[in-house]
Amino acid sequence: MTDSKEATNRAYWSANLRLIVICLAIWATVSYGFGMLLRPYLMGFSIGGADLGFWFAQQGSIYTFVCLIFFYAWQMNKLDKKFGLKE
């Protein structure tokens, strides 16, 4: 494998890992942070009759996870085009 090909592969993998870490950080913040750690601070707000912390623990983390799946797929398609990769 040539040096330029290796550099391209490293850059692609680095961008992929950066995207994964960002998505995991968002997911952990929403599910663990808002649902558990910050729940006492979010109890004053309500959504649908439940306090905001409970809503994040039960529904918000699921909605966020589904949105992150679509976001990851969209970003990976852009990344694949940028690096000239095809399925």
PyMOL Python script that loads the backbone (N, CA, C, O; Angstrom):
from pymol import cmd

cmd.read_pdbstr("""\
ATOM      1  N   MET A   1       0.848  -1.179   0.000  1.00  0.00           N
ATOM      2  CA  MET A   1       0.000   0.000   0.000  1.00  0.00           C
ATOM      3  C   MET A   1       0.893   1.242   0.000  1.00  0.00           C
ATOM      4  O   MET A   1       1.907   1.280   0.697  1.00  0.00           O
ATOM      5  N   THR A   2       0.524   2.229  -0.762  1.00  0.00           N
ATOM      6  CA  THR A   2       1.333   3.438  -0.854  1.00  0.00           C
ATOM      7  C   THR A   2       1.133   4.314   0.375  1.00  0.00           C
ATOM      8  O   THR A   2       0.171   4.151   1.126  1.00  0.00           O
ATOM      9  N   ASP A   3       2.064   5.247   0.562  1.00  0.00           N
ATOM     10  CA  ASP A   3       1.981   6.152   1.711  1.00  0.00           C
ATOM     11  C   ASP A   3       0.756   7.046   1.649  1.00  0.00           C
ATOM     12  O   ASP A   3       0.130   7.313   2.675  1.00  0.00           O
ATOM     13  N   SER A   4       0.406   7.512   0.451  1.00  0.00           N
ATOM     14  CA  SER A   4      -0.766   8.380   0.332  1.00  0.00           C
ATOM     15  C   SER A   4      -2.047   7.613   0.640  1.00  0.00           C
ATOM     16  O   SER A   4      -2.976   8.166   1.229  1.00  0.00           O
ATOM     17  N   LYS A   5      -2.101   6.348   0.248  1.00  0.00           N
ATOM     18  CA  LYS A   5      -3.270   5.517   0.547  1.00  0.00           C
ATOM     19  C   LYS A   5      -3.378   5.281   2.054  1.00  0.00           C
ATOM     20  O   LYS A   5      -4.471   5.329   2.618  1.00  0.00           O
ATOM     21  N   GLU A   6      -2.253   5.029   2.692  1.00  0.00           N
ATOM     22  CA  GLU A   6      -2.250   4.839   4.147  1.00  0.00           C
ATOM     23  C   GLU A   6      -2.667   6.117   4.870  1.00  0.00           C
ATOM     24  O   GLU A   6      -3.424   6.068   5.839  1.00  0.00           O
ATOM     25  N   ALA A   7      -2.179   7.245   4.403  1.00  0.00           N
ATOM     26  CA  ALA A   7      -2.553   8.530   5.007  1.00  0.00           C
ATOM     27  C   ALA A   7      -4.046   8.792   4.836  1.00  0.00           C
ATOM     28  O   ALA A   7      -4.701   9.288   5.752  1.00  0.00           O
ATOM     29  N   THR A   8      -4.581   8.460   3.667  1.00  0.00           N
ATOM     30  CA  THR A   8      -6.013   8.620   3.429  1.00  0.00           C
ATOM     31  C   THR A   8      -6.819   7.706   4.337  1.00  0.00           C
ATOM     32  O   THR A   8      -7.830   8.118   4.904  1.00  0.00           O
ATOM     33  N   ASN A   9      -6.368   6.462   4.473  1.00  0.00           N
ATOM     34  CA  ASN A   9      -7.065   5.523   5.352  1.00  0.00           C
ATOM     35  C   ASN A   9      -7.027   5.988   6.807  1.00  0.00           C
ATOM     36  O   ASN A   9      -8.024   5.883   7.521  1.00  0.00           O
ATOM     37  N   ARG A  10      -5.877   6.501   7.243  1.00  0.00           N
ATOM     38  CA  ARG A  10      -5.775   7.006   8.616  1.00  0.00           C
ATOM     39  C   ARG A  10      -6.680   8.211   8.823  1.00  0.00           C
ATOM     40  O   ARG A  10      -7.332   8.323   9.861  1.00  0.00           O
ATOM     41  N   ALA A  11      -6.728   9.107   7.857  1.00  0.00           N
ATOM     42  CA  ALA A  11      -7.585  10.290   7.964  1.00  0.00           C
ATOM     43  C   ALA A  11      -9.055   9.894   8.003  1.00  0.00           C
ATOM     44  O   ALA A  11      -9.832  10.457   8.774  1.00  0.00           O
ATOM     45  N   TYR A  12      -9.436   8.933   7.178  1.00  0.00           N
ATOM     46  CA  TYR A  12     -10.820   8.443   7.167  1.00  0.00           C
ATOM     47  C   TYR A  12     -11.172   7.815   8.513  1.00  0.00           C
ATOM     48  O   TYR A  12     -12.227   8.100   9.080  1.00  0.00           O
ATOM     49  N   TRP A  13     -10.288   6.962   9.021  1.00  0.00           N
ATOM     50  CA  TRP A  13     -10.549   6.289  10.290  1.00  0.00           C
ATOM     51  C   TRP A  13     -10.584   7.285  11.436  1.00  0.00           C
ATOM     52  O   TRP A  13     -11.393   7.151  12.353  1.00  0.00           O
ATOM     53  N   SER A  14      -9.718   8.274  11.388  1.00  0.00           N
ATOM     54  CA  SER A  14      -9.708   9.306  12.423  1.00  0.00           C
ATOM     55  C   SER A  14     -11.012  10.100  12.419  1.00  0.00           C
ATOM     56  O   SER A  14     -11.571  10.379  13.480  1.00  0.00           O
ATOM     57  N   ALA A  15     -11.494  10.464  11.238  1.00  0.00           N
ATOM     58  CA  ALA A  15     -12.762  11.191  11.136  1.00  0.00           C
ATOM     59  C   ALA A  15     -13.921  10.326  11.610  1.00  0.00           C
ATOM     60  O   ALA A  15     -14.842  10.819  12.261  1.00  0.00           O
ATOM     61  N   ASN A  16     -13.877   9.036  11.285  1.00  0.00           N
ATOM     62  CA  ASN A  16     -14.918   8.109  11.723  1.00  0.00           C
ATOM     63  C   ASN A  16     -14.926   7.987  13.251  1.00  0.00           C
ATOM     64  O   ASN A  16     -15.987   8.045  13.873  1.00  0.00           O
ATOM     65  N   LEU A  17     -13.757   7.818  13.848  1.00  0.00           N
ATOM     66  CA  LEU A  17     -13.677   7.719  15.308  1.00  0.00           C
ATOM     67  C   LEU A  17     -14.135   9.002  15.988  1.00  0.00           C
ATOM     68  O   LEU A  17     -14.802   8.952  17.021  1.00  0.00           O
ATOM     69  N   ARG A  18     -13.781  10.152  15.416  1.00  0.00           N
ATOM     70  CA  ARG A  18     -14.217  11.426  15.980  1.00  0.00           C
ATOM     71  C   ARG A  18     -15.742  11.510  15.979  1.00  0.00           C
ATOM     72  O   ARG A  18     -16.342  11.953  16.959  1.00  0.00           O
ATOM     73  N   LEU A  19     -16.360  11.092  14.897  1.00  0.00           N
ATOM     74  CA  LEU A  19     -17.819  11.102  14.796  1.00  0.00           C
ATOM     75  C   LEU A  19     -18.454  10.154  15.808  1.00  0.00           C
ATOM     76  O   LEU A  19     -19.461  10.489  16.431  1.00  0.00           O
ATOM     77  N   ILE A  20     -17.868   8.978  15.969  1.00  0.00           N
ATOM     78  CA  ILE A  20     -18.385   8.010  16.941  1.00  0.00           C
ATOM     79  C   ILE A  20     -18.288   8.561  18.356  1.00  0.00           C
ATOM     80  O   ILE A  20     -19.236   8.442  19.131  1.00  0.00           O
ATOM     81  N   VAL A  21     -17.158   9.162  18.701  1.00  0.00           N
ATOM     82  CA  VAL A  21     -16.976   9.717  20.049  1.00  0.00           C
ATOM     83  C   VAL A  21     -17.969  10.848  20.309  1.00  0.00           C
ATOM     84  O   VAL A  21     -18.526  10.945  21.402  1.00  0.00           O
ATOM     85  N   ILE A  22     -18.189  11.693  19.319  1.00  0.00           N
ATOM     86  CA  ILE A  22     -19.159  12.786  19.485  1.00  0.00           C
ATOM     87  C   ILE A  22     -20.560  12.229  19.718  1.00  0.00           C
ATOM     88  O   ILE A  22     -21.269  12.690  20.613  1.00  0.00           O
ATOM     89  N   CYS A  23     -20.960  11.245  18.922  1.00  0.00           N
ATOM     90  CA  CYS A  23     -22.293  10.650  19.076  1.00  0.00           C
ATOM     91  C   CYS A  23     -22.434   9.967  20.437  1.00  0.00           C
ATOM     92  O   CYS A  23     -23.465  10.106  21.094  1.00  0.00           O
ATOM     93  N   LEU A  24     -21.416   9.240  20.857  1.00  0.00           N
ATOM     94  CA  LEU A  24     -21.476   8.573  22.162  1.00  0.00           C
ATOM     95  C   LEU A  24     -21.509   9.578  23.305  1.00  0.00           C
ATOM     96  O   LEU A  24     -22.193   9.351  24.304  1.00  0.00           O
ATOM     97  N   ALA A  25     -20.782  10.685  23.176  1.00  0.00           N
ATOM     98  CA  ALA A  25     -20.794  11.711  24.216  1.00  0.00           C
ATOM     99  C   ALA A  25     -22.172  12.358  24.332  1.00  0.00           C
ATOM    100  O   ALA A  25     -22.656  12.598  25.438  1.00  0.00           O
ATOM    101  N   ILE A  26     -22.794  12.636  23.208  1.00  0.00           N
ATOM    102  CA  ILE A  26     -24.148  13.207  23.230  1.00  0.00           C
ATOM    103  C   ILE A  26     -25.116  12.218  23.857  1.00  0.00           C
ATOM    104  O   ILE A  26     -25.919  12.586  24.714  1.00  0.00           O
ATOM    105  N   TRP A  27     -25.042  10.965  23.432  1.00  0.00           N
ATOM    106  CA  TRP A  27     -25.948   9.952  23.957  1.00  0.00           C
ATOM    107  C   TRP A  27     -25.763   9.758  25.456  1.00  0.00           C
ATOM    108  O   TRP A  27     -26.750   9.655  26.184  1.00  0.00           O
ATOM    109  N   ALA A  28     -24.513   9.706  25.939  1.00  0.00           N
ATOM    110  CA  ALA A  28     -24.249   9.529  27.363  1.00  0.00           C
ATOM    111  C   ALA A  28     -24.720  10.734  28.163  1.00  0.00           C
ATOM    112  O   ALA A  28     -25.260  10.583  29.258  1.00  0.00           O
ATOM    113  N   THR A  29     -24.519  11.922  27.623  1.00  0.00           N
ATOM    114  CA  THR A  29     -24.967  13.127  28.324  1.00  0.00           C
ATOM    115  C   THR A  29     -26.477  13.144  28.470  1.00  0.00           C
ATOM    116  O   THR A  29     -27.001  13.467  29.536  1.00  0.00           O
ATOM    117  N   VAL A  30     -27.170  12.797  27.407  1.00  0.00           N
ATOM    118  CA  VAL A  30     -28.637  12.823  27.460  1.00  0.00           C
ATOM    119  C   VAL A  30     -29.175  11.706  28.343  1.00  0.00           C
ATOM    120  O   VAL A  30     -30.031  11.953  29.193  1.00  0.00           O
ATOM    121  N   SER A  31     -28.689  10.482  28.158  1.00  0.00           N
ATOM    122  CA  SER A  31     -29.264   9.358  28.907  1.00  0.00           C
ATOM    123  C   SER A  31     -28.794   9.325  30.355  1.00  0.00           C
ATOM    124  O   SER A  31     -29.611   9.209  31.268  1.00  0.00           O
ATOM    125  N   TYR A  32     -27.497   9.424  30.573  1.00  0.00           N
ATOM    126  CA  TYR A  32     -26.981   9.320  31.936  1.00  0.00           C
ATOM    127  C   TYR A  32     -27.007  10.669  32.647  1.00  0.00           C
ATOM    128  O   TYR A  32     -27.419  10.763  33.803  1.00  0.00           O
ATOM    129  N   GLY A  33     -26.565  11.708  31.950  1.00  0.00           N
ATOM    130  CA  GLY A  33     -26.505  13.020  32.578  1.00  0.00           C
ATOM    131  C   GLY A  33     -27.868  13.603  32.890  1.00  0.00           C
ATOM    132  O   GLY A  33     -28.166  13.921  34.042  1.00  0.00           O
ATOM    133  N   PHE A  34     -28.703  13.746  31.858  1.00  0.00           N
ATOM    134  CA  PHE A  34     -30.026  14.342  32.067  1.00  0.00           C
ATOM    135  C   PHE A  34     -30.977  13.402  32.784  1.00  0.00           C
ATOM    136  O   PHE A  34     -31.804  13.849  33.578  1.00  0.00           O
ATOM    137  N   GLY A  35     -30.875  12.118  32.520  1.00  0.00           N
ATOM    138  CA  GLY A  35     -31.801  11.161  33.113  1.00  0.00           C
ATOM    139  C   GLY A  35     -31.502  10.803  34.548  1.00  0.00           C
ATOM    140  O   GLY A  35     -32.415  10.458  35.298  1.00  0.00           O
ATOM    141  N   MET A  36     -30.229  10.877  34.957  1.00  0.00           N
ATOM    142  CA  MET A  36     -29.872  10.452  36.311  1.00  0.00           C
ATOM    143  C   MET A  36     -29.184  11.553  37.117  1.00  0.00           C
ATOM    144  O   MET A  36     -29.663  11.932  38.186  1.00  0.00           O
ATOM    145  N   LEU A  37     -28.077  12.062  36.615  1.00  0.00           N
ATOM    146  CA  LEU A  37     -27.290  13.017  37.401  1.00  0.00           C
ATOM    147  C   LEU A  37     -27.978  14.359  37.584  1.00  0.00           C
ATOM    148  O   LEU A  37     -27.951  14.932  38.673  1.00  0.00           O
ATOM    149  N   LEU A  38     -28.588  14.858  36.528  1.00  0.00           N
ATOM    150  CA  LEU A  38     -29.226  16.177  36.594  1.00  0.00           C
ATOM    151  C   LEU A  38     -30.720  16.114  36.878  1.00  0.00           C
ATOM    152  O   LEU A  38     -31.399  17.139  36.825  1.00  0.00           O
ATOM    153  N   ARG A  39     -31.237  14.944  37.175  1.00  0.00           N
ATOM    154  CA  ARG A  39     -32.678  14.815  37.397  1.00  0.00           C
ATOM    155  C   ARG A  39     -33.184  15.708  38.521  1.00  0.00           C
ATOM    156  O   ARG A  39     -34.241  16.319  38.356  1.00  0.00           O
ATOM    157  N   PRO A  40     -32.494  15.822  39.656  1.00  0.00           N
ATOM    158  CA  PRO A  40     -33.021  16.716  40.703  1.00  0.00           C
ATOM    159  C   PRO A  40     -33.150  18.173  40.241  1.00  0.00           C
ATOM    160  O   PRO A  40     -34.045  18.889  40.692  1.00  0.00           O
ATOM    161  N   TYR A  41     -32.272  18.604  39.358  1.00  0.00           N
ATOM    162  CA  TYR A  41     -32.330  19.978  38.863  1.00  0.00           C
ATOM    163  C   TYR A  41     -33.400  20.160  37.793  1.00  0.00           C
ATOM    164  O   TYR A  41     -33.872  21.275  37.566  1.00  0.00           O
ATOM    165  N   LEU A  42     -33.780  19.077  37.141  1.00  0.00           N
ATOM    166  CA  LEU A  42     -34.769  19.156  36.058  1.00  0.00           C
ATOM    167  C   LEU A  42     -36.186  18.865  36.526  1.00  0.00           C
ATOM    168  O   LEU A  42     -37.114  18.884  35.717  1.00  0.00           O
ATOM    169  N   MET A  43     -36.375  18.596  37.820  1.00  0.00           N
ATOM    170  CA  MET A  43     -37.701  18.238  38.327  1.00  0.00           C
ATOM    171  C   MET A  43     -38.686  19.399  38.273  1.00  0.00           C
ATOM    172  O   MET A  43     -39.897  19.177  38.281  1.00  0.00           O
ATOM    173  N   GLY A  44     -38.196  20.619  38.220  1.00  0.00           N
ATOM    174  CA  GLY A  44     -39.077  21.780  38.178  1.00  0.00           C
ATOM    175  C   GLY A  44     -39.771  21.973  36.840  1.00  0.00           C
ATOM    176  O   GLY A  44     -40.754  22.709  36.751  1.00  0.00           O
ATOM    177  N   PHE A  45     -39.272  21.326  35.809  1.00  0.00           N
ATOM    178  CA  PHE A  45     -39.856  21.446  34.475  1.00  0.00           C
ATOM    179  C   PHE A  45     -40.629  20.179  34.162  1.00  0.00           C
ATOM    180  O   PHE A  45     -40.242  19.092  34.589  1.00  0.00           O
ATOM    181  N   SER A  46     -41.716  20.311  33.422  1.00  0.00           N
ATOM    182  CA  SER A  46     -42.487  19.108  33.095  1.00  0.00           C
ATOM    183  C   SER A  46     -42.799  19.044  31.605  1.00  0.00           C
ATOM    184  O   SER A  46     -42.966  20.059  30.928  1.00  0.00           O
ATOM    185  N   ILE A  47     -42.868  17.813  31.132  1.00  0.00           N
ATOM    186  CA  ILE A  47     -43.271  17.515  29.756  1.00  0.00           C
ATOM    187  C   ILE A  47     -44.290  16.393  29.825  1.00  0.00           C
ATOM    188  O   ILE A  47     -43.991  15.309  30.325  1.00  0.00           O
ATOM    189  N   GLY A  48     -45.474  16.644  29.332  1.00  0.00           N
ATOM    190  CA  GLY A  48     -46.509  15.613  29.312  1.00  0.00           C
ATOM    191  C   GLY A  48     -46.890  15.096  30.687  1.00  0.00           C
ATOM    192  O   GLY A  48     -47.260  13.929  30.815  1.00  0.00           O
ATOM    193  N   GLY A  49     -46.813  15.916  31.707  1.00  0.00           N
ATOM    194  CA  GLY A  49     -47.199  15.514  33.049  1.00  0.00           C
ATOM    195  C   GLY A  49     -46.089  14.863  33.855  1.00  0.00           C
ATOM    196  O   GLY A  49     -46.302  14.530  35.021  1.00  0.00           O
ATOM    197  N   ALA A  50     -44.930  14.673  33.283  1.00  0.00           N
ATOM    198  CA  ALA A  50     -43.800  14.080  33.999  1.00  0.00           C
ATOM    199  C   ALA A  50     -42.682  15.118  34.088  1.00  0.00           C
ATOM    200  O   ALA A  50     -42.556  15.998  33.236  1.00  0.00           O
ATOM    201  N   ASP A  51     -41.878  14.991  35.139  1.00  0.00           N
ATOM    202  CA  ASP A  51     -40.772  15.940  35.233  1.00  0.00           C
ATOM    203  C   ASP A  51     -39.754  15.682  34.121  1.00  0.00           C
ATOM    204  O   ASP A  51     -39.666  14.575  33.590  1.00  0.00           O
ATOM    205  N   LEU A  52     -39.001  16.703  33.782  1.00  0.00           N
ATOM    206  CA  LEU A  52     -38.105  16.651  32.631  1.00  0.00           C
ATOM    207  C   LEU A  52     -37.028  15.572  32.782  1.00  0.00           C
ATOM    208  O   LEU A  52     -36.677  14.917  31.801  1.00  0.00           O
ATOM    209  N   GLY A  53     -36.503  15.380  33.987  1.00  0.00           N
ATOM    210  CA  GLY A  53     -35.499  14.342  34.208  1.00  0.00           C
ATOM    211  C   GLY A  53     -36.047  12.955  33.945  1.00  0.00           C
ATOM    212  O   GLY A  53     -35.380  12.129  33.322  1.00  0.00           O
ATOM    213  N   PHE A  54     -37.258  12.692  34.414  1.00  0.00           N
ATOM    214  CA  PHE A  54     -37.896  11.401  34.158  1.00  0.00           C
ATOM    215  C   PHE A  54     -38.168  11.225  32.676  1.00  0.00           C
ATOM    216  O   PHE A  54     -37.982  10.138  32.129  1.00  0.00           O
ATOM    217  N   TRP A  55     -38.614  12.309  32.018  1.00  0.00           N
ATOM    218  CA  TRP A  55     -38.879  12.233  30.582  1.00  0.00           C
ATOM    219  C   TRP A  55     -37.610  11.881  29.821  1.00  0.00           C
ATOM    220  O   TRP A  55     -37.643  11.046  28.918  1.00  0.00           O
ATOM    221  N   PHE A  56     -36.482  12.513  30.177  1.00  0.00           N
ATOM    222  CA  PHE A  56     -35.214  12.179  29.506  1.00  0.00           C
ATOM    223  C   PHE A  56     -34.839  10.729  29.759  1.00  0.00           C
ATOM    224  O   PHE A  56     -34.348  10.056  28.853  1.00  0.00           O
ATOM    225  N   ALA A  57     -35.056  10.240  30.959  1.00  0.00           N
ATOM    226  CA  ALA A  57     -34.695   8.859  31.279  1.00  0.00           C
ATOM    227  C   ALA A  57     -35.571   7.868  30.518  1.00  0.00           C
ATOM    228  O   ALA A  57     -35.088   6.810  30.115  1.00  0.00           O
ATOM    229  N   GLN A  58     -36.832   8.184  30.316  1.00  0.00           N
ATOM    230  CA  GLN A  58     -37.756   7.242  29.695  1.00  0.00           C
ATOM    231  C   GLN A  58     -37.923   7.437  28.191  1.00  0.00           C
ATOM    232  O   GLN A  58     -37.974   6.458  27.447  1.00  0.00           O
ATOM    233  N   GLN A  59     -38.009   8.669  27.740  1.00  0.00           N
ATOM    234  CA  GLN A  59     -38.306   8.932  26.330  1.00  0.00           C
ATOM    235  C   GLN A  59     -37.199   9.700  25.618  1.00  0.00           C
ATOM    236  O   GLN A  59     -36.830   9.364  24.493  1.00  0.00           O
ATOM    237  N   GLY A  60     -36.677  10.716  26.264  1.00  0.00           N
ATOM    238  CA  GLY A  60     -35.713  11.597  25.627  1.00  0.00           C
ATOM    239  C   GLY A  60     -34.454  10.894  25.154  1.00  0.00           C
ATOM    240  O   GLY A  60     -33.929  11.204  24.085  1.00  0.00           O
ATOM    241  N   SER A  61     -33.970   9.953  25.944  1.00  0.00           N
ATOM    242  CA  SER A  61     -32.754   9.240  25.535  1.00  0.00           C
ATOM    243  C   SER A  61     -33.027   8.352  24.320  1.00  0.00           C
ATOM    244  O   SER A  61     -32.153   8.176  23.472  1.00  0.00           O
ATOM    245  N   ILE A  62     -34.222   7.800  24.234  1.00  0.00           N
ATOM    246  CA  ILE A  62     -34.580   6.965  23.075  1.00  0.00           C
ATOM    247  C   ILE A  62     -34.694   7.830  21.823  1.00  0.00           C
ATOM    248  O   ILE A  62     -34.168   7.472  20.770  1.00  0.00           O
ATOM    249  N   TYR A  63     -35.379   8.968  21.934  1.00  0.00           N
ATOM    250  CA  TYR A  63     -35.504   9.872  20.793  1.00  0.00           C
ATOM    251  C   TYR A  63     -34.131  10.364  20.346  1.00  0.00           C
ATOM    252  O   TYR A  63     -33.843  10.430  19.151  1.00  0.00           O
ATOM    253  N   THR A  64     -33.298  10.704  21.305  1.00  0.00           N
ATOM    254  CA  THR A  64     -31.955  11.163  20.984  1.00  0.00           C
ATOM    255  C   THR A  64     -31.163  10.069  20.283  1.00  0.00           C
ATOM    256  O   THR A  64     -30.457  10.340  19.312  1.00  0.00           O
ATOM    257  N   PHE A  65     -31.275   8.837  20.768  1.00  0.00           N
ATOM    258  CA  PHE A  65     -30.550   7.721  20.168  1.00  0.00           C
ATOM    259  C   PHE A  65     -30.984   7.500  18.718  1.00  0.00           C
ATOM    260  O   PHE A  65     -30.140   7.283  17.848  1.00  0.00           O
ATOM    261  N   VAL A  66     -32.274   7.551  18.454  1.00  0.00           N
ATOM    262  CA  VAL A  66     -32.776   7.376  17.084  1.00  0.00           C
ATOM    263  C   VAL A  66     -32.287   8.521  16.190  1.00  0.00           C
ATOM    264  O   VAL A  66     -31.883   8.288  15.051  1.00  0.00           O
ATOM    265  N   CYS A  67     -32.322   9.742  16.697  1.00  0.00           N
ATOM    266  CA  CYS A  67     -31.816  10.884  15.924  1.00  0.00           C
ATOM    267  C   CYS A  67     -30.317  10.741  15.658  1.00  0.00           C
ATOM    268  O   CYS A  67     -29.844  11.090  14.577  1.00  0.00           O
ATOM    269  N   LEU A  68     -29.573  10.232  16.633  1.00  0.00           N
ATOM    270  CA  LEU A  68     -28.139  10.028  16.440  1.00  0.00           C
ATOM    271  C   LEU A  68     -27.845   8.963  15.390  1.00  0.00           C
ATOM    272  O   LEU A  68     -26.840   9.055  14.686  1.00  0.00           O
ATOM    273  N   ILE A  69     -28.700   7.962  15.276  1.00  0.00           N
ATOM    274  CA  ILE A  69     -28.521   6.945  14.234  1.00  0.00           C
ATOM    275  C   ILE A  69     -28.620   7.589  12.852  1.00  0.00           C
ATOM    276  O   ILE A  69     -27.779   7.347  11.987  1.00  0.00           O
ATOM    277  N   PHE A  70     -29.651   8.409  12.650  1.00  0.00           N
ATOM    278  CA  PHE A  70     -29.812   9.089  11.370  1.00  0.00           C
ATOM    279  C   PHE A  70     -28.687  10.098  11.127  1.00  0.00           C
ATOM    280  O   PHE A  70     -28.196  10.227  10.006  1.00  0.00           O
ATOM    281  N   PHE A  71     -28.286  10.806  12.176  1.00  0.00           N
ATOM    282  CA  PHE A  71     -27.187  11.765  12.056  1.00  0.00           C
ATOM    283  C   PHE A  71     -25.895  11.049  11.676  1.00  0.00           C
ATOM    284  O   PHE A  71     -25.162  11.522  10.807  1.00  0.00           O
ATOM    285  N   TYR A  72     -25.606   9.921  12.310  1.00  0.00           N
ATOM    286  CA  TYR A  72     -24.392   9.164  12.015  1.00  0.00           C
ATOM    287  C   TYR A  72     -24.410   8.659  10.565  1.00  0.00           C
ATOM    288  O   TYR A  72     -23.400   8.758   9.868  1.00  0.00           O
ATOM    289  N   ALA A  73     -25.522   8.130  10.114  1.00  0.00           N
ATOM    290  CA  ALA A  73     -25.624   7.646   8.734  1.00  0.00           C
ATOM    291  C   ALA A  73     -25.428   8.782   7.745  1.00  0.00           C
ATOM    292  O   ALA A  73     -24.733   8.617   6.743  1.00  0.00           O
ATOM    293  N   TRP A  74     -26.028   9.927   8.010  1.00  0.00           N
ATOM    294  CA  TRP A  74     -25.890  11.087   7.135  1.00  0.00           C
ATOM    295  C   TRP A  74     -24.437  11.553   7.072  1.00  0.00           C
ATOM    296  O   TRP A  74     -23.908  11.821   5.993  1.00  0.00           O
ATOM    297  N   GLN A  75     -23.793  11.648   8.250  1.00  0.00           N
ATOM    298  CA  GLN A  75     -22.408  12.098   8.297  1.00  0.00           C
ATOM    299  C   GLN A  75     -21.454  11.093   7.654  1.00  0.00           C
ATOM    300  O   GLN A  75     -20.482  11.484   7.007  1.00  0.00           O
ATOM    301  N   MET A  76     -21.727   9.809   7.829  1.00  0.00           N
ATOM    302  CA  MET A  76     -20.865   8.794   7.219  1.00  0.00           C
ATOM    303  C   MET A  76     -21.003   8.798   5.697  1.00  0.00           C
ATOM    304  O   MET A  76     -20.021   8.566   4.992  1.00  0.00           O
ATOM    305  N   ASN A  77     -22.195   9.056   5.185  1.00  0.00           N
ATOM    306  CA  ASN A  77     -22.363   9.187   3.735  1.00  0.00           C
ATOM    307  C   ASN A  77     -21.554  10.366   3.198  1.00  0.00           C
ATOM    308  O   ASN A  77     -20.929  10.269   2.142  1.00  0.00           O
ATOM    309  N   LYS A  78     -21.569  11.487   3.937  1.00  0.00           N
ATOM    310  CA  LYS A  78     -20.765  12.638   3.541  1.00  0.00           C
ATOM    311  C   LYS A  78     -19.278  12.304   3.610  1.00  0.00           C
ATOM    312  O   LYS A  78     -18.511  12.690   2.727  1.00  0.00           O
ATOM    313  N   LEU A  79     -18.873  11.594   4.650  1.00  0.00           N
ATOM    314  CA  LEU A  79     -17.476  11.215   4.821  1.00  0.00           C
ATOM    315  C   LEU A  79     -17.026  10.258   3.720  1.00  0.00           C
ATOM    316  O   LEU A  79     -15.917  10.382   3.199  1.00  0.00           O
ATOM    317  N   ASP A  80     -17.883   9.310   3.368  1.00  0.00           N
ATOM    318  CA  ASP A  80     -17.559   8.378   2.284  1.00  0.00           C
ATOM    319  C   ASP A  80     -17.371   9.111   0.958  1.00  0.00           C
ATOM    320  O   ASP A  80     -16.456   8.797   0.197  1.00  0.00           O
ATOM    321  N   LYS A  81     -18.238  10.088   0.683  1.00  0.00           N
ATOM    322  CA  LYS A  81     -18.101  10.871  -0.552  1.00  0.00           C
ATOM    323  C   LYS A  81     -16.830  11.694  -0.536  1.00  0.00           C
ATOM    324  O   LYS A  81     -16.151  11.821  -1.555  1.00  0.00           O
ATOM    325  N   LYS A  82     -16.507  12.257   0.628  1.00  0.00           N
ATOM    326  CA  LYS A  82     -15.310  13.067   0.741  1.00  0.00           C
ATOM    327  C   LYS A  82     -14.058  12.261   0.436  1.00  0.00           C
ATOM    328  O   LYS A  82     -13.138  12.760  -0.210  1.00  0.00           O
ATOM    329  N   PHE A  83     -14.020  11.022   0.897  1.00  0.00           N
ATOM    330  CA  PHE A  83     -12.843  10.179   0.693  1.00  0.00           C
ATOM    331  C   PHE A  83     -12.968   9.278  -0.545  1.00  0.00           C
ATOM    332  O   PHE A  83     -12.092   8.450  -0.799  1.00  0.00           O
ATOM    333  N   GLY A  84     -14.033   9.435  -1.299  1.00  0.00           N
ATOM    334  CA  GLY A  84     -14.191   8.695  -2.551  1.00  0.00           C
ATOM    335  C   GLY A  84     -14.465   7.205  -2.368  1.00  0.00           C
ATOM    336  O   GLY A  84     -14.051   6.391  -3.193  1.00  0.00           O
ATOM    337  N   LEU A  85     -15.157   6.849  -1.295  1.00  0.00           N
ATOM    338  CA  LEU A  85     -15.479   5.446  -1.034  1.00  0.00           C
ATOM    339  C   LEU A  85     -16.884   5.148  -1.492  1.00  0.00           C
ATOM    340  O   LEU A  85     -17.772   5.995  -1.399  1.00  0.00           O
ATOM    341  N   LYS A  86     -17.085   3.950  -1.983  1.00  0.00           N
ATOM    342  CA  LYS A  86     -18.415   3.499  -2.415  1.00  0.00           C
ATOM    343  C   LYS A  86     -18.731   2.210  -1.733  1.00  0.00           C
ATOM    344  O   LYS A  86     -17.834   1.502  -1.276  1.00  0.00           O
ATOM    345  N   GLU A  87     -20.009   1.893  -1.658  1.00  0.00           N
ATOM    346  CA  GLU A  87     -20.433   0.652  -1.002  1.00  0.00           C
ATOM    347  C   GLU A  87     -20.077  -0.545  -1.833  1.00  0.00           C
ATOM    348  O   GLU A  87     -20.358  -1.677  -1.437  1.00  0.00           O
TER     349      GLU A  87
END
""", "prot")
cmd.dss("prot")
cmd.show_as("cartoon", "prot")
cmd.util.cbc("prot")
cmd.orient("prot")
